[in-house]
Amino acid sequence: MAGDEQRLSEIRSKATLHSLLATALNYPDLLLAARFKSGEYVAGLLQSLLSSTHTSLGQSIEKLEADCKAEQSSGETELLLELEKDYTRMFFASKPRLAHLFESVYREGRLLQDSTFEIARLYYEAGLAPTEEFRLPPDHIALELEFLSFLFFKEIEGIENEDKEIEEYAKELQAVLTEKHLQPFALNVAAKVSMHAKTSFYKMVAAVILSYYSADSAHYGAASR
């Protein structure tokens, strides 16, 4: 059943890709800096993209990969400081914001609007409930990316257990999340980060999002502001 194994491998690559992107769009920490410096993070990101889309990365991403290697020569603490400065400047300190981390701000201009509660309902429908330590609004882009990763793994669970109901429901939620929320939002964030990031790391993350979601735009009918 080589076809089934290939299908499962592609879904795993999509799950891994979205988990890595979620990590990148959370506030950077020393673990991320260490993984970036070692080359592990970029290698995993690009391999997951290739395996999930079957497309060439193109010369622009290859150039960014080379730029990342030059950036990786810095020490971990210095590298983390540069990532923190770039992230903070784009998402928190700029006035007006250079890029938005929350879908409700992107769509409706302020936090905790209809899109926030639509996303929260999707989490609930998937059987996920926030813990007491869960302080971020549910429409933070990192949470949406991680949620899509979770849904890919649920699809795999359904396939491996021959449970068609779980498999089809996971795919249904993937489609709603992607078409109505994540794709246009992620493309907007990536376009803004691509324009304003100063570090090669965030330029790379933006390029990967643009590559992945632009490749699917004909299918999902994405629209970017």
N, C-alpha and C positions, 0 to 999 in steps of 0.2 A: 504493500500500500504506500508506494513512494509518493503518490499525489497527496495523500493525507498528511504524511510527514512534512512535505514541503509547505502545505497550507498552515500547519501548526507552527512551523519555523517562522513563516512570514508574520503570523499573528504575534508570536513571542517577540519578534523584532519590533513590531509596532508598540507593544507594551513597554519594552525596554526603552525605546526612543522617547516615549512620552514621559516616562519616569525620569529619564536623564534631563529632559527639557524642564520638567517641574523643579528638579534640583537647581538648575541654573537660574530659574526665575524666582526662587526664594532668596532671602537675604544671604549673601555669601558667608561661608564659615571656613575654618582652617582645613577641614576635611576636603571641601571642594577645591581649595587652593592646592592642597597636596595632590589630589587626583588630577588636577589640571597640569601641575608642574611635571608629574611623572609621565604625562602623555596618555594615561589610562582613560581620562574623561573624553578627550577629543576622539581618540581611536574608537571608543565605544559608541559615541554619538554618530560618527560617520559610518561605521559598520552597520549600525541599526538602521540608518537612513537608507543605505544601499540595499540591505536585505529586505526592507519593507516596501520599497517602491520600484525596484528593478530599473532604475534610471541612473544615468551618469551624473556625478556630482557637478561636473562642469569646472572650467578653469577658474572661475571666481572663488569657489569654495576651496579649490586646491591652493590658490594664492593665500587665502585666509589661514589654511592649515599651516603653511610655511611661516606666516606672521605669528601664529600661536607658538610655534617652536622657538622663535626668537624671544617671545615674551616669557617662555617657560624657563629661561636662563636665570631669572630672578629668584631670590630665596622665597620660601613659602610665606613668611611674615610680610615681606615686601609685596609679594604678589597679592596676598589677601588684602592689604591696604589699598592697592590699586583697584581691585575688584569692588571693594566697599565704596571707594570714592566715586567710581563710575556708576554703580548701582544707585547710590544715594542721589547723585546729581541728576540722573535721568528720571527717577521715580518719586523722589521726595523733595529735593531742594529747589528744583527749577520752578520758576513762576513766569508764565503758566507751566504746568507739567509738560516735560518733553514726551513722556509716554505714561500710559495709565495701566496700573496693575489690576484694577477692578473693572469687571464688565459693566456694572451699573454706571460707573463714572464715564466709561467709553460710550455707552449707549444713551444714558439719560442725563449725564452731566453731574451726578451726585451719587453718593453711597446709599446703599440699602433701598433700592427701587425695585420695580417689578421683576427685572431680570435676576436680581439677587434671590428672590423668593422662588422663581421658576427653577433656578439651579438647585436651591435647597430641596425642592420637591423631588427633583431627579435623584438626589442623594438618598432621600427617604425611600423612594420607590425601589432603589437598588439595595435597600436593607442597611444603609449606613446612617449612623446617628453620631452627632458631635459629642465629644467628651467635655467634661468641665474645663479642661485645659485648652479646649479649642476656642481660640480667640479671634482668628481671622474671619472676616465675612466670607461666606461660601463661594462668592464669585471672584476670588483672587485667581489670577491666571494659573498660578502654580497648582492650586487645588483642582481646578478644572482639568489640567493636563494629567495630574495624578489620578483623577477619577476616570479619565478615559483609559489610562493604563490598567486600572482595576477592571474595567469592563472588558478589555481585551483578555485579561486573565480569566474572567468569568466565562467568556466565550470558549476559551481553551478547556476549562473545566467541563462545560457542557459537551464538547466534542469528545473528550477523553472518557467521560462517563456515559456517553451515548444518551445524554439527556437533552432531547431536542427543545424542550421548553426553556431550560436555562440558556442554551445556546441562542435560540431565537430572541429571547427577551433581552439578553446582553447586546445582541446586534441592533435591536430596536432602540435601546437606550443610547447606544453609540451614535446612531443616526440622528436622533433628536439633539443630543449634546453637540455633535459636530456641526450639523446643518444650521441649527437655530442659535447656537452660542459660540462654540469654541473657534470654528474656522474663521469667521469674519473678525472676531476679537483678536485671535492669535496673529492673523495677517496684519492687522492694524498695529499691534504691539511690535511685531517684527520689523515692519516698515519704518516705524519711528526709531527703534533701537538701531537699525541699520544706518540711519541718517546721523544719529547723535552719539553713539557709543564711541569712546576713545580707546578702549581695550580691544585687542583682537579676540579675546574670549567672548565678549558679548556680541561682537560683529559676527563671529562664527555661529553662535546660538541663533541670531536673527536670520542668517543665511540658511540654516538648516530648516527653520520653521517656514521660511518663504519657499524653499525648495519642496518640502513635503506638502504643504497645503496648496501651493499653486499647482502642483501636479494633479491634485484632486479637485481643482476648482471646477472643471467641466462637470464632474459628477455631483458635487455638492452645491454648485451655483453660488460660490462665495462672493461677498461684496465687502470691500474695504473702504473705510472712510479716508 
